[in-house]
């Protein structure tokens, strides 16, 4: 297996870099999607709540592979032709955004209602309270779930191989077919995915520890509101 790993090293590096790139971009795009979903379901008007609820139901209730194929083969039939990489990124971002949106909805709902009252007592607008007090506390509470979702996104990038995107899984498949050593190549690929997941999990732990050393009573957020007020009054 070592000799195969050494021979395939350049391809594995390129495939791993593609996997990391797909995962990072997809997750970064999934976060604003998730925030829109969460806020629409919590505070949106009735039409927005209905649309977001249907969106979440569809994205969470259908396989990601089907969603990738739907965009890849379906969009050209309505006149929208995208390269494979933007197509799979869009599919990953929408799929993950639905799940993360539900996570954020729960995290926002878990913030004590007294935080809203404290913001109102300071004379801040509802949008400022949400942005400066509620969301920072909700994101802090959602860090463990976000880390798990990020690991999931990184693993799900393997589905990009079905639409000819050359990432880690595709590299393992191509090298395995050329050498007839599928078992070793997919063991190597699995090990790399495992290493990526381990690194993300360790990073998540470090972020959690750093946040635990911060203040959890909302005073830091109240200071942010006061700074916002001073900037507004200037």
DAWOZI-V581043 format. One record per pair of residues at least 4 apart in sequence whose C-alpha atoms are under 7 Angstrom apart, sorted by the first residue. I is the first residue (numbers start at 1). GAP is how many residues later the second one is. If there is no record, write none. Layout:
BEGIN
I_GAP, I_GAP
END
This chain:
BEGIN
1_4, 1_183, 2_4, 3_4, 4_4, 5_4, 8_4, 9_4, 10_4, 11_4, 11_160, 12_4, 12_156, 12_159, 13_4, 14_4, 15_4, 15_151, 15_152, 15_153, 15_156, 16_4, 16_151, 16_152, 17_4, 18_4, 18_149, 19_4, 19_135, 19_138, 19_148, 19_149, 20_4, 20_134, 21_4, 22_4, 22_67, 22_135, 23_4, 23_130, 23_131, 23_134, 24_4, 25_4, 26_4, 26_63, 26_66, 26_67, 27_4, 27_66, 27_123, 27_126, 29_4, 29_64, 30_4, 30_63, 30_64, 30_66, 30_67, 31_4, 31_66, 32_4, 33_4, 33_61, 33_64, 34_4, 34_63, 34_64, 34_66, 34_67, 35_4, 35_66, 36_4, 37_4, 37_15, 37_61, 37_64, 38_4, 38_63, 38_64, 38_66, 38_67, 39_4, 39_5, 40_4, 40_8, 40_9, 40_12, 41_8, 41_11, 42_63, 44_4, 44_5, 45_4, 46_4, 47_4, 48_4, 49_4, 50_4, 51_4, 52_4, 53_4, 54_4, 55_4, 56_4, 56_42, 57_4, 58_4, 59_36, 59_39, 60_38, 60_39, 63_4, 64_4, 64_31, 65_4, 65_94, 66_4, 67_4, 67_24, 68_4, 68_20, 68_23, 69_4, 70_4, 71_4, 71_16, 72_12, 72_15, 75_4, 75_5, 75_6, 76_4, 76_5, 82_4, 82_5, 83_4, 84_4, 84_79, 84_81, 85_4, 85_80, 86_4, 87_4, 88_4, 88_72, 89_4, 90_4, 91_4, 92_4, 93_4, 94_4, 95_4, 96_4, 97_4, 98_4, 99_4, 100_4, 101_4, 102_4, 103_4, 104_4, 104_38, 105_4, 106_4, 107_4, 107_31, 107_34, 107_35, 108_26, 108_27, 108_30, 111_23, 111_26, 111_27, 113_4, 114_4, 115_4, 116_4, 116_13, 117_4, 118_4, 119_4, 119_5, 119_10, 120_4, 124_4, 124_5, 124_101, 125_4, 126_4, 127_4, 128_4, 129_4, 129_5, 130_4, 130_5, 131_4, 132_4, 132_89, 132_92, 132_93, 133_4, 133_85, 133_88, 133_89, 134_4, 135_4, 136_4, 137_4, 138_4, 139_4, 142_4, 143_4, 143_65, 144_4, 144_60, 145_4, 146_4, 147_4, 147_54, 147_57, 148_4, 149_4, 150_4, 151_4, 151_46, 151_49, 152_4, 153_4, 155_38, 158_11, 160_4, 160_5, 161_4, 161_5, 161_6, 161_8, 161_9, 166_4, 166_5, 167_4, 168_4, 168_21, 169_4, 169_20, 170_4, 171_4, 172_4, 172_13, 172_14, 172_17, 173_4, 174_4, 175_4, 176_4, 176_5, 176_6, 176_9, 177_5, 181_4, 182_4, 183_4, 184_4, 185_4, 186_4, 187_4, 188_4, 189_4, 190_4, 191_4, 192_4, 193_4, 194_4, 195_4, 196_4, 197_4, 198_4, 199_4, 200_4, 201_4, 202_4, 203_4, 204_4, 205_4, 206_4, 207_4, 208_4, 209_4, 210_4, 215_5, 218_4, 219_4, 220_4, 221_4, 222_4, 223_4, 224_4, 225_4, 226_4, 227_4, 228_4, 229_4, 230_4
END
